[in-house]
Amino acid sequence: MSTPGLKLLFGRAGVAGSEEFRDRFAGRRSTVASAKDPVCGMEVDTSTDLKFEYEGVTYYFCGRGCKLDFEDDPEKYLDPNYEPKM
């Protein structure tokens, strides 16, 4: 028994080699707006609820931990010499 979705994922050529996959998704570009998490440096989708406004600027975060760290000491993470760490 064959399931069409599984054939695409587990076919001989695999997903990356699947002509159907390439034809279907070639040339598509993401329309999601993103921002850099100031604490860890990850790219974050700006539609997240994990955001915080500081001095009129909205900052976005990958997770609750980064958001809480930033809220505790925003100046630390906005310092030009600070290097984000994951």
C-alpha positions as CSV (number, residue, x, y, z in Angstrom):
1,M,0.0,0.0,0.0
2,S,1.4,3.4,-0.9
3,T,0.6,6.8,0.7
4,P,1.3,9.7,-1.6
5,G,2.7,11.9,1.1
6,L,5.1,9.3,2.2
7,K,6.3,8.7,-1.4
8,L,7.4,12.3,-1.6
9,L,9.2,12.2,1.7
10,F,10.7,8.8,1.4
11,G,11.0,8.3,-2.4
12,R,14.2,7.0,-3.9
13,A,15.5,10.5,-4.8
14,G,14.4,11.9,-1.4
15,V,12.8,15.3,-0.9
16,A,15.7,17.4,-2.1
17,G,15.9,15.3,-5.3
18,S,12.2,15.1,-6.0
19,E,11.3,16.8,-9.3
20,E,7.8,17.3,-8.0
21,F,9.1,19.1,-4.9
22,R,11.5,21.3,-6.9
23,D,8.7,22.2,-9.4
24,R,6.3,23.0,-6.7
25,F,8.5,25.1,-4.4
26,A,11.1,26.6,-6.8
27,G,11.3,30.3,-6.7
28,R,9.0,30.8,-3.7
29,R,10.2,33.4,-1.2
30,S,9.3,33.9,2.4
31,T,7.0,36.8,3.0
32,V,7.4,36.6,6.8
33,A,8.9,39.6,8.4
34,S,11.8,38.8,10.8
35,A,13.9,40.5,13.4
36,K,17.0,39.6,15.3
37,D,16.6,38.5,18.9
38,P,18.9,41.0,20.8
39,V,19.8,38.4,23.4
40,C,20.8,35.3,21.4
41,G,21.0,36.7,17.9
42,M,18.4,34.3,16.3
43,E,16.2,35.4,13.5
44,V,12.6,35.7,14.8
45,D,9.2,35.9,13.1
46,T,7.8,39.3,14.0
47,S,4.3,37.8,14.3
48,T,5.4,36.3,17.7
49,D,3.7,37.3,21.0
50,L,7.2,37.3,22.5
51,K,8.0,41.0,22.1
52,F,8.8,43.9,24.3
53,E,8.8,47.6,23.7
54,Y,11.7,49.7,25.1
55,E,12.2,53.4,24.5
56,G,9.7,53.3,21.6
57,V,11.3,50.4,19.8
58,T,9.7,46.9,19.7
59,Y,12.1,44.0,20.2
60,Y,11.3,40.4,19.3
61,F,12.4,37.2,21.0
62,C,12.9,33.5,20.2
63,G,11.7,32.3,23.6
64,R,10.5,33.4,27.0
65,G,14.0,33.2,28.5
66,C,15.5,35.7,26.1
67,K,12.5,38.0,26.6
68,L,12.8,37.9,30.4
69,D,16.6,38.5,30.3
70,F,16.1,41.5,28.1
71,E,13.3,42.9,30.3
72,D,15.6,42.6,33.3
73,D,18.5,44.5,31.7
74,P,17.8,46.0,28.2
75,E,20.9,48.2,28.3
76,K,23.2,45.2,28.6
77,Y,21.8,43.7,25.3
78,L,21.6,47.0,23.5
79,D,25.3,47.9,24.2
80,P,27.2,48.0,20.9
81,N,29.9,45.8,22.4
82,Y,27.5,43.0,23.4
83,E,27.8,39.9,21.3
84,P,24.7,37.7,21.2
85,K,25.2,34.1,22.4
86,M,23.0,31.1,21.8
